[in-house]
Amino acid sequence: MPKSLLEQLPEIVANGRKEAEKILEGIESRHRVSLQTREVVLPAKDSAVQDWIAAQQRTHQREVFAPGQGSLIENPQPLLGDAAASPPWANRLIYGDNLLAMAALLAGDDNTPSLRGKVDLIYIDPPFDSKADYRTKVLLPSLSGRGDGGEGSMELEQKPTVIEQFAYSDTWSDGTASYLAMITPRLILMRELLADTGSIYVHLDWHVGHYVKLVMDEVFGKSNFRNEIIWRYRRMPAPSSDFQKMHDCLYRYAKSNVSYFMQLFEPNSPSTLKAFGGKKIITTFKETGEKIVQATEEDSEGTRMSDVWEISYVQGSASHERTAGGYYATQKPETLLERVIQASCPPNGLVADFNGGSGTTAAVAEKLGRRWITTDIGKPACMIIRKRLIDQNAKPFLYQAIGDYQVEAAKVMLGRDFRIGDLSQIVLSLYGALPLSPENNPQRNLGHIAPINMPSLQPSHKGRGSEFRGSKTLVLADSPNKLTGATTLKKAIAQRDNLMGGWDKVVVLGWNFEPSIGETITALNDNRLEVLVIPPDLMDRLKKSKGIDKLRGKVRFSSLQYLTIHPIERKALTPGAREKNQETLTIQLKNYVLLSPEAINLDDANRIKLQAVINKEPLALIEYWAVDPDYDGKVFRSIWQDYRGNTANDADALRVVTQATVTTPAKTGTRLVCVRVVDVFGFEAEVVATVGAV
């Protein structure tokens, strides 16, 4: 007879501890998980940012942002050699698996200290194991009308990739047991991040809340349980044969017996529910369980807030909170997070949310003057959060990703002793290439496709490689812990021409690419070179399928997406304004080419719709674009952004503007300008242009 879930719980918790312990051991190693800064976002509405940028000197001693660190606006950066100076802080939006994100935050790096024991408050709103399947809905403008979100739009439905299923799916293959196996090591790492005076709120409902509470009793200790908060939401009732389900639960635990808490009050008037006022409370628990409450301020007029909160799901006049046209059906109201943050995070304290979703936690923390970190495994979610924060004129923040994500995923699947060559062999096999002999392939990253095998082994992307079906093809699988760029491509061409007597063609398969890869390919102008993208969720798919054989013939290696722009126009401002030492750059988008549509998880009907947009109006696929007018070749700093839904520049909510005029501090000589776009599916592309002197 199979064990009940209660009987499985001790084993689930024990295995979760082992998994967390391995991660904690790994953060001490030389090859620990790290975070890569993809973008420093400086919201364009903040005019103070422009003045501040002008005052900065970008040298080896003083940068706008130290790599991996943060804003210098609040805390001006001393010379980097000044060891006595405390590092500046930047709020962070992190894309990737929250388990790896937490490992990176715990590890720290050469530029960013470990956050172990530094987080004041954690709020998470994880999936509820409700068996719901949330799919990504992409709204595109109709080809026959303007994008008004109504008749002028059309909707595509995209299934989430394996890597995004944590963000968009509550369906768990092995039921609640696998859900608990997922969340247990994550709760353990969250406890490591919490300060001794910190608290965690875990937001759940009736599906799995009672089981997670048992796990939290084990991880945080029963004596550190503080509240089961009932959030009663008001919404339209639905027909039911049972009592209406109208509440969620928030389980609040403290890290230790001394925790920060600010008592909140409700006005005595029963018609008003908004919290106001408060006093700081330090609550201490003796070993006997006796509670001692030490108040530091007098009670405000009103009633002490209870553990039953009645807050509407939809905030009425505050409906502007809804992101992306109601993209997240489970988006939480800001009032809910206001109470959580005001109660359990001190002013300027640090709040973390590892299931970022629509970004409510970060948005509220920003408004309340708290520092924040938020993560999500879904690219669409990260896009929504970034837009939301820009829209509310947030302080500059970092958009980061897990460094060497595929390497970390491979360690999970193949063991921590795996070699990059092992991963390359898997990639080559799934592409349909046979490995070369060891003497010609010491790094195990080269394979070949013989002419006789071409019809059956060539990848299924339409129209690519057909001219080489009778050719002898060399295949190079690049490493996931480096950027594929000019050096790799030139080496691949040399191997094609010289290795084993030469080949007709070389195919380079890459995980990550240099921003200028499109320009590099164009400059090489070699029609016997093809560059393809390895699916970013390949390791997750391998893990789920439990083997290579089940994926053969099902993996699509896509063509690169790329962006082109018109020549940039650079002008000095009029003599009167020139005293301010400023100039303008006019940037106009020209074309955007999406990844092979076959690589996007759409059914045939939705793919046909997408292809029609690609053919007629490719720039309509752009969700967001930004400009760094003084690119340093390392970190992209966006000081100008536009995005769908931003109607400040035009009245079309489903299209971005295609031209930007950026005012920036004047500079002698040439400028390096970087333009980045993110499409509606979360894919990124960049173009870097050198602009001549004025």
N, C-alpha and C positions, 0 to 999 in steps of 0.2 A: 504494500500500500504506500503510495507517495506521501512524502512529508507535507504537513500543512505549512502555510506561510509562517505561522508563529514558530514552528519547529525549525524552519529554515533560517529564521532571523539571526541566531547566534553565528551561524556559518557565514551569512551574508556580511555581518559586521566584521567578523574576523578577516574575511578576504578583503574587505574594503580597507581595513587597517594595513594589511600587507601591501596593497597597492599604493596606499598613501605613503607608507614607509619607504618603498622603492623610489618614489618621486622625491621624497625629502632627502634620501641618500644621494640621488642624482644631482640635486642642486648644489652639492658641495664639490662636484667634479669639474674638471677643466672644460668639459663639453656640455655644460648645463644649458637648459633652455633659455633663450633670450627673446627679446622683443625688438622688432625692426620698425623704425619710424617711417611710415609711408607718406605722411603729410603733416606739416604744421599748419593748422587752420587758423588764420587770422581774419575773423569776420569782417567783410568789407564795410559794414555799417559803422564800424568803430574808427572814427577819424583820428582818435588819439593814437591808434596803432600806426597810422601813416607817419605822424610826426615822430613817433618813437623809432620807427624803422630808419628814418632819415638820420637820427642821432647815433645809430649804431655803427660801429666799424667792424666790417667782416674781415677779420684777420685770424691768424692762428691763435691769437690770445683772446679775442673777443668776437663772439658770434651772436646772431639774433637768438638762436637756440643752441645750446650745447647738445650734441647728438644724444638722444635718449632722455633728455631732460626737458625743461619746460620754459614757461613764460618768464621773461625778465622784466615785464612791465610792472608787476607788483614788487618784485625784489630785484633791483638792478644787479646784473652779474658782475662780480669783481673779476679781476684777471684770473684765468683758470689755474694759474700756478699758485694762487693763494689758498693754501690748504685749510686755513682757519675759517674760510667763508663757507657758510652752509649752502648746499645746492639749491637752486631755484626749483619751484614746483610747477608742474603743468598737469592739468586735468587730462585724462586719457580715455579715448575710445579705442577698444582693442577688438580686432576681428580674429576669431579663431576659437578653438575648443577651450572652454573655461578651465578645464583641468590643466592644460598646458599654460594658459595665461597665468593662473595662480602659481604654478611652478616657477615661471619667469619672475613674477613679482616677489616671490619668496627668495629666489636666488639673487636678484639684483645683478648688476654688471659694473663695468669699470666707471660708468658715468652716473648710474642710478643706484643708490643704496637699497639693500633689501627692505621690504615693507613688512617683514615678520614682526608681529606685535605692534604695528603702527596704524591699523585701521580702526576707527572709532565705531563704525556702524556698518553692518552688512544687511541689505535687504535683497531677497531673491524671490522671484515669482516663477518657479520652474514649471514645466508641463505637469499636468495633474493626473496622468495615466487615465484619461477619460475616454480613450480609444477614438478620439477625434483626429482627423487628418487635415491639418491646415495647409492649404496649397497656396503657392505664390500667385497672386493675381496681378497681372501687368496691364496697365491701361495705356493704350496708344491712341494718338489722334486718328480720326477717320481720314481716309485719303480724299474724301469728298467735301470735307468741311473743316472748320476751325475746331481746335481742341477745347471745347467748353465743358468736357466731362459728361455731357449728356448725349444727344444724338450725334454730336461731332466726335465721338470716341468709340473705340472698340476694345474689348477686353480679351486678353490671352490668359490662359490658365496653365501655369508651369508647375509640374511636380517638383518638390524639393529634391536636391541632390542628397546623397547619403550623408555628406558632411553637414547639411543644413537640417537634417531630420530632428535633431535636438531642439531646433528653434521652431519648426513648423509642424511637428507631429507629436502626438501623445500616444501613438501606437507602439507598443513594446512587444517584441517577438515572443518573449517568454513570460509575458504578463507582469504582474506587480513585482515578482521576485527580481526580474531584470531591471525594473525601474529603481528598486532599492539598491541593487548592486551598482547602478550608475551614480546615484546621489550620495551614497555613503562616503567614498573617498573624497568627494568634493566638499562635503561638510567638514571632514577632518582637516583638509587644507584651509578652509575658511576659518576654523578655530585657530590655526597657526597664525593667520594674518591678523586676527583681532587683537587689539590692545587689551591689557588686563582689565581696563574699565569699559571695554567695548561690549556691544550687544549684537545679536543677530535676530532678524525677523524672517521667518520662512512662511510664505504665503501659499496656502493650499486650500482644497475643498474636501468634500466628503469622500471622494474617490480613494484617496491614499493618505490623507492627513494623519489618521490615527496610527498608521504604520510608520510614517516618517517621524512622528513624535517619539515612538519607542526608540528609533535609531538615534534621535537627538538626545534622549535621556542617556544613552550609552556614550555618545561623543562628548556632550557638554556637561553631563552629570545631572541627575534629577534635582539636586539641590539648587542648580542654577536656572531652573525653569522659573520664569517670572509671570508670564501672562499667556492665556489663550484669548486673543482678541477676536471678537465676532464682528465682522464687517457685514452689516445688513444693508444691502443695496436696494434701491427702489427702482423698479422697472415694470413694464407692462406684464401682467400675469398671463400665463398660457394655460390652455385647457389641460387638466391633469386629474388622474384618479387618486393622487396622493396630495399631501400638503405641499404647497409650493416651496421649492428650494430657492431661498432668497438670501443666502449668506455664504461667505468664505471665512476661513480661519487664518489668523496670523499667529504663529507660535514664536514667542519672544523668549530667548535664552540669553543669559549673561555669560561672559567668559570666566568670571570669578565672583567671589562674594562681595566685591566692591565694584559697583557699576555706575556709570553716569546716567542720570535720569532727570529730566525736566518735567515737573508736574504741569499738565495742561488743564485748562479750565474751560467750561462751557458757560456762556452767559445764563443768567437766571431765567431769561425769557425763553420759554420752550419753543418759540417759533424760529429761533436762530440756532444753528448747529455748528457754526464755524468756531474753531478754537481761538481763544485769545489769552494773552498774558501767560504767566507761568512762574514757577520758581524752580531753582535748581535743587535736586534731591540727591543725596548720596545714601544709598540703601545698603546696609551691611547685614549679613546673615551669620549668626553664630553657628558653631558646629552642631549645636543642639537643634538648629532649625529656627530658633527665635529670631525674629526680624527687628532690627533697630533702624529707625528712620531719622535721619538728621536733616532738618530743613535749614536752608541758608537764607531764605527770604520770607517775608510775610505773605500769607495767602492773598491772592487777588480776589476781587469781588467776583463771585460766580461759583459754579459747582465743579468740584473735582471731576475730571473726565473719567468715565468708567471704561470697562473693557468691552463695551458694546458700542460700536460706532455705526451711526446711520448716515450714510453718504450715498448720494445718487451715483449710479454708474455713469450716466451722461450728465455733464455739469451745466446744462441749460445754457445760460448766456455765455458760459465759458466753453462753448462747443468748438472754439478755435483750437482747443487741445487736441482734437481728433487729427491724427496724422494720416497723410496719404489717402485722403478720402475715406477714412475709416478702415484702413488697411488691416489693422489689428482688431479683431473682434473682441479680444480680451484686454484691450488697453485699459489701464487703471487710471482713475481720476487723480489729478494733481493734489486735491484736498487730502486724499488718503496718504500720499507720500509726505505731504506737509506735516501731518501729525507724527508720522514715524520719525522723520528727520528732526523736527523740533524737540521731540521727547528724548531722543537717544543719541544725538550727535551735537557736541558743543560747537559754538561759533568757530568757524575756520577749521572745524574737524574734517575728517576724511570719511566719505561714504563710498561703499563699493556695491555694485549690482552686477552679478555674474550671469544674469539672464536678461540682457538689456532690453530686448523687445522693441518697443516704440520709443524708449528713451525717457520715460517719465521720471525715473529716479534722478538721472543726470540733470534733466531740465529743472526739476524742483531744487536740487542741491545747488545748482548755479544761482537760482533766484534767491535762495536763502543764505548765500555767502559761504557755503561749505565747499570743500574740495571734493572731487569725485573721480572714480574710475568705473567704467562700465564696459562689459564685454558681451559679444554675441557671436554665435557660430554662423549666422546667416548674413551673407553680403547685402541682401535687401534691407535687413534690419539695420546694419551699420550705415547704409545710405540714408535711411529715414532719420536715424539719430543725428547724423552729421547735419542734414538739412534743418532739422528741428532746432538744433543749437545755434546754427548760423542765423536762422530766422529770428531767434530771440536775442540776437546780438550778444552771444556768450563771449567770455574772455577767450583769448587764444588757447587752443587745446591741441593735443597730439592725436593723430589717427595712426594706430600701430597694428602690426600683425605678428603672429608667432614666427620667429626666425626658424628656418629649417623645419617647417611643419612636416614635410614628407619624411624627413629623417626621423623625427620623433615618432611619427605614426609607424614607420618601419620598425623602430625599436620595439614598439608594442606588439607588432605582429610577428617579427622575425627574431626577437630577442635582442638584448642590448649589445651583444657581441657581433651583430651583423656587420657586413662590409658594404660600401656603396656599390661595389661590383655585383653583389647579390641582387640589389634593387635594379641595377641596369639590366641584368639578365632577365628579370621578370618583365621589365618594360619591353625589351627586344622580343621576348617570346610572345607577348600580347600583340605586338605590332605585326608579327608574322615573320620575324627574321631569325635565322639560325646563327649561333655564335661563331665567330672566327676561331681558328686554332689558337691555343694559348701563346705560342711563340709570336704570333702577329697581333695578339690582343692581351697584353699584360694587365691592363686595367679592367678587362672584361666588359667593356662598354661598346664594343663593335660587333655588328652582326651583318648578315648579307641576305639578299633575296635573289635567288637565281631566276633567270628568265622563265623557266618552265613553271615556276610557282607563282608568278606575278598575278595571273587572273584570280586565283583563289585567296592569295595572301595579302594583296594590296588592300589597305584600309578602305572603308566604305564611303569616305567623304566624296561627294559628287564632283566629277570633273577635274580632280587633281591627280596628277601622276599618270594619266592615261597614255600620255605620249611616251612613257618609259616602260610600258608593259612588256616590251620585248628586250629590255635592257638588263644589264648586270648592276645591281644597286647595292651600295654600301650604306649601312645605317649606323648612326652614332647616337647613343642614349646619354645625354649630358647629366652631370651630377645635380642633385636637388639642392646642395648647399652652396651653389654658386649661380651667378647670373649668366645666362647664355648671351653672348655678344660677339663683337667683331673678332676677338682672339679665337674663340671657339670655332666660328664659321670659317675663318681663314685656315685654321688647322684641319678642319674637316675637308676643305677643298684640296689641301695639299695631300691628305691621305687618299682622297678619291683619285688624284692624278698619279700617285706614286706607289701606294701600298699594294703589294702582290701584283704588280704589273698594271695597276690602274683599273678604274671602274667607270661605267657610263654615267652614273649619277650618285649623289650622296644625299641622304635624308638625315637631318638633325632633329632629334626629339628633345625638347627642353621643358623644364618645370617652371623656371623663372627667367625673366628676360631683362636685359638692360633697357632703360627707357628709350634709347635711340635705336633699338633693334630694327625698326621699320626703315629708318634712314640708312642703316648699315646694309641691309639686304638690297635696297635700291642702288646704293653706291657700288656694290659688288657686281650687280647686273649679270648674274650667272644663272642661265636657265637650266643648268644641270645641278643646281642646289635647291633643296626644298626644306623649309623650316616648319615644324609642326609642334603643337602644344600637347603635352601629356596631360590627361584629365587631372585636375587638382585634387579630386576626391578618389583617385585610383586606389590608394592604400585603404581607405574606408570601405570601398567596394570589395576589395580583396578580403578584408576581414569579415565582412558580412557574408560573402559567398563561400568563405572557408576554403579557398583554393583557387589556383589559376585556371584549372580546366573549365570551371563553370563560367568563366568570363571570356573564354576564347571566342572571337568573332563578334563580341558585344561591345568592345571598347573602341571609341572613336577618337582618333588623333586629329585635332582640328587645325585649320589654318589660323595664323595669327590675326587678331584684330588690330587695326591700325587707324591712325588719324592723320589727316593732312590739313594744312592751313594755307591761306593766302600769304604772300609776303607781308611782313609786319611793317607798318608805317610808324616812323619815329619822328617826333617833332618837339622842338623846344617851345616853351610857352611864350606868350607875348612879353615884350620888354617889361611891362609893369609887373607881371607875375614872376618874371625871371629872377627878380630879387629873392624869391623864395627858393630859387635853385631847383626848379621842377621841370619835368618834361612829360609828354604823353606817348603812349604806345597804343596803336590801334591794331587789334588782333581779330581776324575774321576766320571762322571755321570754313573749311572747303568740303571735306568728305569724311565719312566715318565708315569703316568696313568692319562688320561684326564677325566674330568667330563663325566657322561653318555652322549654319542653322541646324544641321543634323546633330551637333554636339549639345544642343539645348534640349532639355527634357520636356518636349512638347509632343502632343499627338499630331496626326497628319493634318487635321482641320486647322489647328492653331499654327502649325508650321507654314501652311499655305498663306494664312493671314500675315504672318511675320515676313515671309518672302515678298509679299506685295509691298509692304512698307519699305523693305530693304531696296527694292527695285526703284521705287518712286521717290522716297524721301528719307534717305539714310540718316540725316541729322535728327530726325524725329525720334531715333532710338536713344539719344543722349538724355540722361537723367540729370547730370551735373557736370559742370566744367569749371576749371579754376586756372588762374594765371600766377606764375612766379616770375616777375619781371627781372629778377637778378639771381638766376639759378646758379648754385655753386657746384652743381654736378653730383651732389650727395643727398641733401635733404630738400624735398619740395616744400616751399613755403608759399601757401596760397594767400595772396592779399586781395584778390578779387574772385568772386564766385557768382555763378548764376545756376539756377536749378528749376526743374519743373515744379510748378506750384508757387513760385516767386513771381508775383504779378507786378512788382515794383517797376520792372523795366518794360513789360508789355502786358497785354491783357489775356494772353494765351497760357492757361494753366497746364497745358500738356506739351508745351514746347519750351525749350530754352531759347534765349536770344542767341543769334549766331555771330554777333560782333560785339566786342568790348573795347572801350577806350579807358585805359588805366593811367592814372596820374601817379607818378613816382618820382622820388628824388633824382635829380639829374646826375649823370655819370659821364665822365670823359671816356673816349674810346668806344669799343664795341660792347654790346650787352649780350648775355646769354639768357634767352627767354624760354621758359618751359610752360607748355600748355598741357593740362591733363583733363581727360574726360572719363566719366563713368557712365556706362549704359544702363538701360532699364533692368538688365539681368545681373548687374553688379560687376561686370568685366571692366577693366581699366585699360586705357591706352594713353600714351604721351607722345609729344613731339617737342624736340628741342631745336631752337633756331638761333643762329648768331645774327645779330642786327648791327649794321654798320653805324659809325658815329654820325651825329647830327651834322 
